[in-house]
Amino acid sequence: MTIEKAILKILLKENRPLKTGEIEKLTGFSRNEIQKAINNLYLEGLIDFPDRCYNKVVLKQEENNGR
């Protein structure tokens, strides 16, 4: 499993914003590897940073626009 998939799986399981250190403890990957993966996931539009808090990460929610 790639680090990106591991991060997405943990975010889906936890269903709350997680800090990089929390992801590090849950995955066992180094903080630098996690930060690079988080940046890639953000650029792909799969995750988001809530309330401009760049040390917490959440899955990006699909906007339904009432449809």
N, CA, C and O atoms as CSV, one atom per row, in Angstrom:
chain,resi,resn,atom,element,x,y,z
A,1,MET,N,N,0.854,-1.178,0.000
A,1,MET,CA,C,0.000,0.000,0.000
A,1,MET,C,C,0.898,1.239,0.000
A,1,MET,O,O,1.872,1.321,0.748
A,2,THR,N,N,0.547,2.194,-0.854
A,2,THR,CA,C,1.341,3.419,-0.908
A,2,THR,C,C,0.991,4.305,0.291
A,2,THR,O,O,-0.040,4.131,0.941
A,3,ILE,N,N,1.864,5.234,0.553
A,3,ILE,CA,C,1.647,6.137,1.689
A,3,ILE,C,C,0.388,6.980,1.481
A,3,ILE,O,O,-0.341,7.251,2.435
A,4,GLU,N,N,0.132,7.394,0.238
A,4,GLU,CA,C,-1.073,8.183,-0.039
A,4,GLU,C,C,-2.339,7.395,0.284
A,4,GLU,O,O,-3.267,7.921,0.898
A,5,LYS,N,N,-2.370,6.126,-0.136
A,5,LYS,CA,C,-3.536,5.281,0.144
A,5,LYS,C,C,-3.690,5.044,1.635
A,5,LYS,O,O,-4.809,5.009,2.147
A,6,ALA,N,N,-2.575,4.882,2.336
A,6,ALA,CA,C,-2.623,4.677,3.788
A,6,ALA,C,C,-3.193,5.915,4.481
A,6,ALA,O,O,-3.994,5.792,5.408
A,7,ILE,N,N,-2.789,7.093,4.041
A,7,ILE,CA,C,-3.290,8.339,4.641
A,7,ILE,C,C,-4.784,8.486,4.381
A,7,ILE,O,O,-5.538,8.821,5.295
A,8,LEU,N,N,-5.219,8.241,3.156
A,8,LEU,CA,C,-6.644,8.339,2.832
A,8,LEU,C,C,-7.466,7.339,3.645
A,8,LEU,O,O,-8.556,7.664,4.116
A,9,LYS,N,N,-6.946,6.137,3.806
A,9,LYS,CA,C,-7.650,5.107,4.579
A,9,LYS,C,C,-7.800,5.530,6.038
A,9,LYS,O,O,-8.866,5.347,6.627
A,10,ILE,N,N,-6.757,6.088,6.619
A,10,ILE,CA,C,-6.808,6.530,8.016
A,10,ILE,C,C,-7.763,7.708,8.175
A,10,ILE,O,O,-8.532,7.753,9.136
A,11,LEU,N,N,-7.725,8.662,7.244
A,11,LEU,CA,C,-8.628,9.813,7.324
A,11,LEU,C,C,-10.082,9.365,7.215
A,11,LEU,O,O,-10.953,9.903,7.899
A,12,LEU,N,N,-10.342,8.386,6.363
A,12,LEU,CA,C,-11.699,7.869,6.222
A,12,LEU,C,C,-12.144,7.146,7.492
A,12,LEU,O,O,-13.286,7.287,7.930
A,13,LYS,N,N,-11.232,6.372,8.076
A,13,LYS,CA,C,-11.545,5.619,9.287
A,13,LYS,C,C,-11.774,6.545,10.486
A,13,LYS,O,O,-12.734,6.364,11.234
A,14,GLU,N,N,-10.901,7.529,10.668
A,14,GLU,CA,C,-10.975,8.430,11.826
A,14,GLU,C,C,-12.114,9.437,11.710
A,14,GLU,O,O,-12.719,9.812,12.714
A,15,ASN,N,N,-12.407,9.877,10.479
A,15,ASN,CA,C,-13.508,10.807,10.223
A,15,ASN,C,C,-13.408,12.092,11.054
A,15,ASN,O,O,-14.414,12.600,11.549
A,16,ARG,N,N,-12.194,12.605,11.198
A,16,ARG,CA,C,-11.943,13.853,11.909
A,16,ARG,C,C,-10.620,14.425,11.411
A,16,ARG,O,O,-9.812,13.691,10.842
A,17,PRO,N,N,-10.386,15.706,11.613
A,17,PRO,CA,C,-9.094,16.283,11.203
A,17,PRO,C,C,-7.949,15.660,12.003
A,17,PRO,O,O,-8.048,15.490,13.218
A,18,LEU,N,N,-6.880,15.327,11.314
A,18,LEU,CA,C,-5.708,14.743,11.952
A,18,LEU,C,C,-4.475,15.593,11.690
A,18,LEU,O,O,-4.309,16.160,10.610
A,19,LYS,N,N,-3.621,15.671,12.688
A,19,LYS,CA,C,-2.344,16.358,12.534
A,19,LYS,C,C,-1.347,15.391,11.904
A,19,LYS,O,O,-1.536,14.175,11.944
A,20,THR,N,N,-0.300,15.936,11.333
A,20,THR,CA,C,0.730,15.114,10.711
A,20,THR,C,C,1.331,14.135,11.717
A,20,THR,O,O,1.608,12.988,11.369
A,21,GLY,N,N,1.534,14.572,12.948
A,21,GLY,CA,C,2.087,13.701,13.986
A,21,GLY,C,C,1.179,12.533,14.307
A,21,GLY,O,O,1.654,11.429,14.572
A,22,GLU,N,N,-0.137,12.769,14.286
A,22,GLU,CA,C,-1.090,11.679,14.531
A,22,GLU,C,C,-1.048,10.663,13.389
A,22,GLU,O,O,-1.100,9.454,13.617
A,23,ILE,N,N,-0.955,11.167,12.165
A,23,ILE,CA,C,-0.848,10.274,11.007
A,23,ILE,C,C,0.449,9.485,11.086
A,23,ILE,O,O,0.484,8.306,10.734
A,24,GLU,N,N,1.503,10.124,11.543
A,24,GLU,CA,C,2.800,9.463,11.694
A,24,GLU,C,C,2.694,8.286,12.669
A,24,GLU,O,O,3.209,7.203,12.391
A,25,LYS,N,N,2.038,8.493,13.791
A,25,LYS,CA,C,1.878,7.435,14.787
A,25,LYS,C,C,1.022,6.283,14.267
A,25,LYS,O,O,1.290,5.118,14.562
A,26,LEU,N,N,-0.008,6.618,13.493
A,26,LEU,CA,C,-0.923,5.592,13.004
A,26,LEU,C,C,-0.363,4.795,11.828
A,26,LEU,O,O,-0.715,3.629,11.648
A,27,THR,N,N,0.509,5.415,11.022
A,27,THR,CA,C,1.035,4.727,9.839
A,27,THR,C,C,2.439,4.171,10.025
A,27,THR,O,O,2.786,3.145,9.440
A,28,GLY,N,N,3.246,4.842,10.834
A,28,GLY,CA,C,4.629,4.421,10.988
A,28,GLY,C,C,5.565,5.037,9.957
A,28,GLY,O,O,6.773,4.802,10.003
A,29,PHE,N,N,5.026,5.821,9.028
A,29,PHE,CA,C,5.868,6.514,8.052
A,29,PHE,C,C,6.491,7.743,8.699
A,29,PHE,O,O,5.984,8.246,9.702
A,30,SER,N,N,7.595,8.228,8.122
A,30,SER,CA,C,8.249,9.414,8.676
A,30,SER,C,C,7.434,10.665,8.367
A,30,SER,O,O,6.652,10.698,7.417
A,31,ARG,N,N,7.633,11.684,9.183
A,31,ARG,CA,C,6.902,12.946,9.038
A,31,ARG,C,C,7.169,13.587,7.666
A,31,ARG,O,O,6.256,14.149,7.061
A,32,ASN,N,N,8.402,13.506,7.178
A,32,ASN,CA,C,8.732,14.094,5.876
A,32,ASN,C,C,7.995,13.386,4.746
A,32,ASN,O,O,7.482,14.038,3.837
A,33,GLU,N,N,7.937,12.044,4.796
A,33,GLU,CA,C,7.211,11.289,3.780
A,33,GLU,C,C,5.723,11.636,3.812
A,33,GLU,O,O,5.090,11.793,2.767
A,34,ILE,N,N,5.175,11.754,5.017
A,34,ILE,CA,C,3.758,12.084,5.174
A,34,ILE,C,C,3.468,13.474,4.625
A,34,ILE,O,O,2.465,13.665,3.938
A,35,GLN,N,N,4.320,14.439,4.912
A,35,GLN,CA,C,4.098,15.804,4.437
A,35,GLN,C,C,4.129,15.870,2.912
A,35,GLN,O,O,3.319,16.571,2.305
A,36,LYS,N,N,5.056,15.148,2.292
A,36,LYS,CA,C,5.114,15.115,0.827
A,36,LYS,C,C,3.851,14.483,0.256
A,36,LYS,O,O,3.292,14.981,-0.721
A,37,ALA,N,N,3.402,13.392,0.859
A,37,ALA,CA,C,2.187,12.722,0.394
A,37,ALA,C,C,0.961,13.616,0.583
A,37,ALA,O,O,0.090,13.663,-0.285
A,38,ILE,N,N,0.890,14.324,1.711
A,38,ILE,CA,C,-0.222,15.240,1.973
A,38,ILE,C,C,-0.245,16.349,0.924
A,38,ILE,O,O,-1.311,16.712,0.428
A,39,ASN,N,N,0.913,16.881,0.590
A,39,ASN,CA,C,0.980,17.921,-0.440
A,39,ASN,C,C,0.475,17.393,-1.781
A,39,ASN,O,O,-0.263,18.084,-2.483
A,40,ASN,N,N,0.875,16.165,-2.138
A,40,ASN,CA,C,0.409,15.567,-3.389
A,40,ASN,C,C,-1.100,15.350,-3.371
A,40,ASN,O,O,-1.781,15.649,-4.352
A,41,LEU,N,N,-1.624,14.834,-2.268
A,41,LEU,CA,C,-3.061,14.596,-2.147
A,41,LEU,C,C,-3.845,15.905,-2.219
A,41,LEU,O,O,-4.932,15.952,-2.793
A,42,TYR,N,N,-3.292,16.961,-1.638
A,42,TYR,CA,C,-3.944,18.272,-1.692
A,42,TYR,C,C,-3.990,18.793,-3.121
A,42,TYR,O,O,-5.016,19.310,-3.564
A,43,LEU,N,N,-2.880,18.660,-3.844
A,43,LEU,CA,C,-2.831,19.120,-5.232
A,43,LEU,C,C,-3.777,18.328,-6.120
A,43,LEU,O,O,-4.299,18.860,-7.100
A,44,GLU,N,N,-4.006,17.049,-5.784
A,44,GLU,CA,C,-4.938,16.206,-6.531
A,44,GLU,C,C,-6.394,16.491,-6.147
A,44,GLU,O,O,-7.317,16.005,-6.801
A,45,GLY,N,N,-6.597,17.277,-5.086
A,45,GLY,CA,C,-7.942,17.627,-4.663
A,45,GLY,C,C,-8.631,16.567,-3.818
A,45,GLY,O,O,-9.854,16.589,-3.682
A,46,LEU,N,N,-7.870,15.639,-3.251
A,46,LEU,CA,C,-8.461,14.564,-2.459
A,46,LEU,C,C,-8.590,14.892,-0.982
A,46,LEU,O,O,-9.412,14.299,-0.282
A,47,ILE,N,N,-7.783,15.834,-0.500
A,47,ILE,CA,C,-7.858,16.242,0.902
A,47,ILE,C,C,-7.921,17.756,0.980
A,47,ILE,O,O,-7.704,18.454,-0.010
A,48,ASP,N,N,-8.222,18.252,2.170
A,48,ASP,CA,C,-8.315,19.686,2.373
A,48,ASP,C,C,-7.779,20.027,3.757
A,48,ASP,O,O,-7.630,19.149,4.606
A,49,PHE,N,N,-7.494,21.286,3.976
A,49,PHE,CA,C,-7.052,21.781,5.275
A,49,PHE,C,C,-8.188,22.615,5.867
A,49,PHE,O,O,-8.513,23.668,5.319
A,50,PRO,N,N,-8.797,22.178,6.965
A,50,PRO,CA,C,-9.944,22.898,7.509
A,50,PRO,C,C,-9.555,24.222,8.157
A,50,PRO,O,O,-8.559,24.306,8.876
A,51,ASP,N,N,-10.339,25.234,7.899
A,51,ASP,CA,C,-10.208,26.527,8.572
A,51,ASP,C,C,-8.788,27.081,8.543
A,51,ASP,O,O,-8.310,27.627,9.537
A,52,ARG,N,N,-8.127,26.941,7.421
A,52,ARG,CA,C,-6.757,27.456,7.247
A,52,ARG,C,C,-5.776,26.893,8.262
A,52,ARG,O,O,-4.735,27.496,8.522
A,53,CYS,N,N,-6.091,25.775,8.820
A,53,CYS,CA,C,-5.205,25.145,9.801
A,53,CYS,C,C,-4.361,24.129,9.047
A,53,CYS,O,O,-4.801,23.000,8.826
A,54,TYR,N,N,-3.169,24.511,8.654
A,54,TYR,CA,C,-2.367,23.684,7.773
A,54,TYR,C,C,-1.699,22.508,8.467
A,54,TYR,O,O,-1.007,21.724,7.818
A,55,ASN,N,N,-1.892,22.371,9.767
A,55,ASN,CA,C,-1.320,21.204,10.417
A,55,ASN,C,C,-2.371,20.127,10.661
A,55,ASN,O,O,-2.074,19.102,11.275
A,56,LYS,N,N,-3.600,20.348,10.185
A,56,LYS,CA,C,-4.652,19.334,10.276
A,56,LYS,C,C,-5.173,19.040,8.881
A,56,LYS,O,O,-5.267,19.932,8.038
A,57,VAL,N,N,-5.509,17.777,8.649
A,57,VAL,CA,C,-5.902,17.331,7.325
A,57,VAL,C,C,-7.230,16.597,7.414
A,57,VAL,O,O,-7.451,15.836,8.356
A,58,VAL,N,N,-8.124,16.812,6.443
A,58,VAL,CA,C,-9.393,16.096,6.351
A,58,VAL,C,C,-9.615,15.664,4.908
A,58,VAL,O,O,-9.019,16.221,3.987
A,59,LEU,N,N,-10.475,14.669,4.718
A,59,LEU,CA,C,-10.878,14.292,3.379
A,59,LEU,C,C,-11.712,15.413,2.789
A,59,LEU,O,O,-12.505,16.036,3.495
A,60,LYS,N,N,-11.544,15.670,1.525
A,60,LYS,CA,C,-12.302,16.722,0.869
A,60,LYS,C,C,-13.723,16.228,0.648
A,60,LYS,O,O,-13.935,15.124,0.145
A,61,GLN,N,N,-14.689,17.048,1.025
A,61,GLN,CA,C,-16.094,16.692,0.897
A,61,GLN,C,C,-16.616,17.135,-0.475
A,61,GLN,O,O,-16.335,18.244,-0.930
A,62,GLU,N,N,-17.367,16.265,-1.111
A,62,GLU,CA,C,-18.000,16.610,-2.379
A,62,GLU,C,C,-19.141,17.578,-2.108
A,62,GLU,O,O,-19.938,17.366,-1.195
A,63,GLU,N,N,-19.217,18.635,-2.898
A,63,GLU,CA,C,-20.311,19.586,-2.744
A,63,GLU,C,C,-21.483,19.126,-3.574
A,63,GLU,O,O,-21.342,18.857,-4.767
A,64,ASN,N,N,-22.646,19.035,-2.947
A,64,ASN,CA,C,-23.831,18.522,-3.590
A,64,ASN,C,C,-24.682,19.620,-4.200
A,64,ASN,O,O,-25.429,19.353,-5.142
A,65,ASN,N,N,-24.599,20.834,-3.705
A,65,ASN,CA,C,-25.353,21.988,-4.183
A,65,ASN,C,C,-26.860,21.731,-4.206
A,65,ASN,O,O,-27.563,22.267,-5.063
A,66,GLY,N,N,-27.358,20.925,-3.284
A,66,GLY,CA,C,-28.776,20.695,-3.145
A,66,GLY,C,C,-29.401,19.848,-4.233
A,66,GLY,O,O,-30.622,19.844,-4.384
A,67,ARG,N,N,-28.601,19.141,-4.984
A,67,ARG,CA,C,-29.139,18.303,-6.059
A,67,ARG,C,C,-29.078,16.853,-5.723
A,67,ARG,O,O,-29.493,16.016,-6.525
